[in-house]
Amino acid sequence: MKTQITELFGIEHPIIQGGMHYVGFAELAAAVSNAGGLGILTALTQPDPQSLAREIRRCRELTDKPFGVNLTFLPARNPPDYPGYVRAIIEGGVRIVETAGNNPQKWLPMLHEAGIKVIHKCTSVRHALKAESIGCDAVSVDGFECGGHPGEDDVPNFILLPRAADELRVPFVASGGMADGRSLVAALAMGASGINMGTRFVATQEAPVHQKVKQAIVAATELDTRLVMRPLRNTERVLNNAGVERLLEKERRLGPDIAFSDIAEEVGGVYPRVMKDGDLDAGAWSCGLVAGLIHDIPGVGELVERIMRQAEEIVAQRLQGMLARA
């Protein structure tokens, strides 16, 4: 299947594995790329630029296909060594970067000069238009369904994607609620050129996370996520657990007076404990509504092949059959 995204990134299938904290390691990224999609390493999971450089080399040993690096720009009193991370990406020969968080404009000239294509994650049309205006090559449009940070507008993809298609000139992919061939066909019908999957790729054999995490996603339904940090306007969609219930109780009790320091125990340093140790109740960890569509833990290659086969069958048989009957 050829789309603007497959042509832009030189991949076989219009499927991207988004950057995920303590999930986007070489094992998963290489598996997605080897299956014909675009695997993504997560830069800030690595403690320093030197570690990222080693992870890039490790990924290159596992695949000869294109892969990218996610670099999230966070507001911080003591920010990460962003110049070092960018340098590691460039020197590592990476040709695709997924940016997220704050405006990446400062870094675009350096990335583009190195021949790197940049796709920026956005949760609204206005932010997507800004990304386009500053020179991003593509956009990941994240609907309210997505795990992680869905923004503050609460617009689901059935509205957000057609709006993006109406406004954008650069290609974009749909993120949030993407799980199978039906998701892909629906996203393409609404104007996207591919899909970005996070939670679905966590529940795969190659995802380097604790088996308890994968089993929790399979066991969850679409009713089992919660929105936390809404009073701080830093909303995150997470899988409900004991830690999340503690966090939500603090939000109810403290109301508008809540500060980040009040919930630091439930959100700070949680990911290593969850993803590596399987301590599911440690605190808040991202999970999308798409958990309701995830019922197994396949290999990445099997999953991607299944998605593409189902998508092609929907287009060639079900939809074409409807036109034929008309």
SEBAPA-152358 format. One record per residue (C-alpha): x, y negated, z negated. Coordinates in steps of 0.001 Angstrom, whole numbers, plus 524288, in hexadecimal, padded with zeros to 5 digits. Layout:
# residues N
XYZ...
***
This chain:
# residues 326
800008000080000805A87F2F080421802257E6377FD70808D27D9177FB9480E587DE3E7EEC5814287EAA57F48981A5F7E2757FF3A81F6D7D8197F5C3825C87E1C57EC7C8295F7EC927F608821657F70D7EF29818D7801FF7F45780CCB800757EBC78069B7F3D67E6938081C7F8007D86E810737F0BB7CE7A8140C7F50E7C0C2813CB7E8987B8F281DE07E4F27AECF81A937EA6C7A163821DF7E89179498828F37F4F179047822F37FC4079BE1829C37F6787A7C68363E7FE787A72E83D9E804A87B27A836B9811D97B1758295380C3E7B44D82D81801B87BDF68353380B797C61782A08815467C5F28208080B0C7CB17829E98068B7D59682CF28147D7D9A081E49816C77DB0A81D7A80B957E4C1818F5800BC7DBBA820B37F5F97D51E826867F9357C7E1829D37EE367BE8A833F27ED827B39A8309D7E4B87A80F83BE97DB707A59A8389B7D6DA797DE8375E7E4CA792D4846107E5007948284CDF7DE2B789108563B7D65B791A1859F67D40B79FE7864D67DE3279F5685AEF7E89379B82852087E4697A69D85D687E5AF7B01485F967F39A7AB628511F7F6BE7ACCE8512F7F17A7BABA85CC07FA317BDEA855E9805C07B7A3849A58034E7BFA7851AF8027D7CC138576080FD57C8E18498A815477C831843FA80F447D49784869809A37E17E83B3D802FB7E369837FC7F4C27E02D8355E7F1A07D1F0833BE7E4F67CA94835FA7DE9D7BD6182BCC7D7D57B4F9830B97CB707AE788272B7C4F87A526829D47B6F67A1388255E7B5137933D824607A8C778B0282E247AAD57801F836247A2E97768F841B57ABA6779DA83EFF7B02B787C68452B7BC4778DBB8514B7BAAA7961C8497E7B8127A26E855517B3C17AA8B85BF07C0897A6F08500A7C8C17AA6F84E957C1D27B78485D067C3D57BA3085BCC7D2607B709850647D3757C087857AD7CCA27CB73864877D3B67C95785D347E0937C87A858337DEDA7D64E849E47DEAD7D26A8416C7D90F7DD3A8344F7D79E7D6488311F7D08D7C999824157D0237C2978234D7C3E27BA4A819777C1647AF84816B17B8067A47981B5A7AA1B7A64281D7F7A3597B354829117A9E47BA5882BE979E217C3238392079B667BCE983E217A8CA7C10F838537A9F67CEA9843517A33D7D65384D7D7AC427D065845347B8637D2D58418D7B49C7E0B184F957B1237E3FC853087BF2A7E053848977C4537E9A983F477C8357DEC7830817C8577E0BF828C77C35E7D50281B217C7997D0F9815567C0047C58C80AD27C5117BC487FF147BBF27BB017F2257BCE27B3D27EB0F7B1FC7BB0B7E9C47AC6D7C8B17EF6B79F567C4707FBA57A5F87BF477FCA17AE327CBA17FBE47A1F47D3F5806A079BDA7CBBB80F1A7A7EA7CDBB80CD17A6EC7DC4D81004798667DC6A81D2F79A297D5B7821507A4957DF7C81DDA7B1DA7D9C781D1B7BBEC7E4A1811687C31B7DF068087A7C3197D338803467CD7E7CA047F5727C9667C6857F2187CECB7B9077E3C17CFF57B5B57DD977CFD47A8397DDB87DEC57A83E7EC737DF8E7A7A57F4827E45779C3E7FDAB7DA7A796377FAE37CC0A797F67EEC47C93E7A0577EF077BA8F79E747E42A7B29A798597DA477B16E7A3827D4617BF1E7A23A7D1E77C0BB7B0D07D1287CEF27B5677D6C87D3957C23B7C9C87D4A17C96F7C9997C5C37C9247D8007C2757C7EE7DCD87CA1F7D3BB7D3657C4647DDCC7D6207B6E07D8417E4A57B9427D9DF7E2737BDFB7E7CB7DB007B1817EAC67E5EE7A8C67E5E17F32D7AF557E79A7FBB07B0197F3A5806087B9047EDCE802C17C77B7EC0E7FE1F7CC017DEC77FBC47D8A57D7877F0E07DBF87CE137F45E7DF267C0077EB0E7E3777B5617E1EA7EF177B6667E9E27F5D57C0F97EA71804A07BFAE7E76B80C107CC1D7E41B80BB17DA8A7D72E8051F7D7C07DE747FA167D0F57E78D7F87E7DC907DCB97F8137E6B77D4C27EE947DE857E0877E5A87DCB77E3697E5CC7EB4C7D51F7E2EB7EE487D5AB7D6EC7E5887E19C7D17F7EC587ED2B7D7127E4E37F8737DD957EC037FADA7E7CE7E1927F9817EB287D340801D17E9E47C70B8000F7F4947BCDB804FE7F43F7AEF87FD257FCAC7A5AF7FAF9807267AFFC809A7808DE7B1CB80BC3809EF7A30D803A8816677A36280CD381D9C7AC93816E2828287AA4F8226481F6A7ADA381E7E814017A4EC82931813A379A6C81FD6811D978F0581B8381AAE783EF811B682536787A38086781FEA77D44807668133A784FD8038D81A627915D7F9B2822D278A327F3BB816D57839E7F15C81089790E07EB1881CF4796387E27681E1978A277DE3180FCB78AB87D23780AA0791B07CF777FD59797807C9AC7F9A078A3B7D62C7FBC8782897DE177EF857856F7DDBD7E30177D7B7E1997D4E477FF57EB117CF7E775EA7F1897C243773D17E6027BB07779DB7E6687B07276F457F49D7ADEB7731D7F10C7AD13781927FA927B818784377F0467C27C786D27F4FC7D061788687ECF27DC6678BE77F1777E7DE783A87ED267F58F780147E5A57F5B47735E7EC9A7FBE4767C57EE7F7F9C8759397F8957EF1E75B757EF847E7EE764AF7E46A7E8D375AD17ED5C7E29E750AD7F0937D7C075A377E25A7D53175DA77DEA57D4CF74F477E8D47CA2274D327E3597C298758BF7D59A7C3727531E7DA037BF94745897E3187B4647492E7DB5A7AF48754BA7E0EF7A32C75B627EB5B7A1CF750DB7F2667AE2975519800AC7AD06759318097C7B68176035810D57B8EF75391804527BE8174DBE803E87C98B757B7812727CB7375A418121B7D8B575397808187DDB875D6080E4F7D830769BE81CDF7D68B76752826017E1D076A4981A917EAF976CB781E137F06877A1482A117F8817767A822827FEB876B4281709802037741481D6F8058B780F68298B80C6A77BA3824F5811D676E978168081423771538120180BF5765B4805278085276C307FFE8800887609580C017F7F175F2D804E57EC65765287FFEE7E6A9771D2804667ECD577E997FF2F7E9E078C157F50A7F25A792BA7EB6F7EEFD79D7D7DCF97F1ED79ED17E1717FB657A94C7E3D08054A79E687D5B8809387A0CD7D9B680E4A7AE427E5D0815BA7A9D87E3808240D7A6E47F08B82AC27A93C7FF54829357A8CE8042182C757B6868118082AF67BC7A8137C81DC57C304814D2823F37D07C8083682B827CEA58012781F517C9F580575816BB7D5478025F821577DF407F4EB823377D9197F20E814A07D9957F5E1813647E7C97EE7281FA87EBD97E21F81B257E4EC7E33D80D707EA987E4DC812957F85F7D96681BE57F6B67D0AA810E17F1D97D418808407FD717D410812B2807FE7C89D81AD8803597BF71814467F9C67C0178064D7FECC7C1A980A0180D047B63D8135080B837ADAF808428068B7B0F480038812957AE5B80BC481B727A0E480DF88156F79DBA7FF9681711
***
